[in-house]
């Protein structure tokens, strides 16, 4: 952490509805008291009901944004979210490598909550080969873990097997999120030697929007504040569980998290 101010960068898509993407990330950073900056990869036309369209920015402009912020601000952590195509993913990986960004959290966003595909299939290969080797933490959900590991994931043991396979791709830690399993919301963190299990009682709420973005942003914020990975994950898990419990209905579709109404237990 540089001085008394922690700084975090989010590299992701913009959600015009405000519940996910860049907007959710910046709200989460603010809740942690972390200064947030952003690089936008895609501008989406979406709301709480779904994604109506997306305009992916030219890779050279994504590179220009990265150059602007990385040359100026000493970030303590960064996270990636929506990387819609391989060209943008390659640019992001190249710039993060060039500037030696540490404490990178990779949220391999592939499909939106409403079922809209947010990453081209060819982009998955680039994430595996170019981005994962730079990552301190990767945070796939069950569907993403299946794509990345090549196995079916329907149980805690299969989550562990997927985590092993994904870690072989380069991330130092892998957090497989089990929010879609029956029972408690259980996530599995693997550090290459041991598994750490984080469970929370399932909060009764209507379908939610932005949980994956928020969790990865919260982990990045914790790392920016100097917390070790396991503690950053624990704090993030508590934060998002409470934010889910306070979720709000702001439109006609999915509820959104109450980012501002919750303070992380630092």
Number of C-alpha atoms within 10 A of each C-alpha: 15 12 5 7 13 23 23 29 32 27 25 26 27 25 22 17 19 18 28 29 31 32 21 26 35 24 22 31 27 17 19 25 16 22 18 21 18 21 23 21 29 25 18 18 15 18 20 24 15 17 20 10 11 16 13 17 15 13 18 12 15 22 18 15 16 22 16 12 15 18 9 9 13 16 22 25 27 28 27 31 26 26 28 26 21 20 15 24 24 20 19 23 21 16 17 19 15 11 13 11 19 17 24 27 29 27 25 26 23 24 15 17 19 15 10 13 14 20 19 14 14 12 19 23 14 18 21 17 15 21 26 24 17 22 26 22 28 27 27 26 22 23 17 20 26 18 16 20 19 12 14 15 23 15 13 16 11 16 27 21 17 26 27 19 17 26 22 16 18 20 25 19 23 30 30 27 23 24 18 13 15 11 12 15 18 20 24 20 24 25 19 14 6 8 16 14 15 19 17 14 10 15 13 8 13 14 12 19 27 22 21 25 27 29 25 30 33 31 32 36 34 30 27 29 23 16 16 12 20 20 15 21 24 18 20 26 24 19 24 22 21 19 22 24 16 17 21 16 14 13 12 9 16 23 22 26 26 20 26 12 11 20 16 19 10 12
